[in-house]
Amino acid sequence: MTPSPGQAAPPARPPTHTPTPGELAHRAKDEARDAGYERAALFLLLIDPAAAADVLRQLDAHEIEELCRAIVRVDAVDPRDARRVVQEYGVRAAGVRATATGGADAARRLLTGAFDAGHADRLMSRIGTALS
């Protein structure tokens, strides 16, 4: 994207830049809106669970539910898809898993990592009801 006249280009990030949870959440929101929740769900499955929890805490309830529904629908992440998704998010591959498995258990683990057990149970209940 070229800046308009009089507008400065955003500063280039060094190749060693590690995105903050806020940057990851913003990117996850953009991905969810522009390309669907599936890629964002794959990304959350591939990154460190603590980082995924940080991302979830910055999303609104609708976004969390949509991402978790997408996670529940994932069987396994193909290594080629994993590499592509990680590259799209601009995260170094060394910091992520090469493969991951989705499903209801994976969604529950992410939710309980991000929220207290009661809140995670309520979200899973809403997700399960919507999938039935």
Secondary structure, DSSP 8 states (H G I E B T S, - for coil): ----TT--------TT----HHHHHHHHHHHHHHH-HHHHHHHHHHS-HHHHHHHHHTS-HHHHHHHHHHHHH--EE-HHHHHHHHHHHT--GGGS-S-EE-SHHHHHHHHHHHS-HHHHHHHHHHHHHHH-
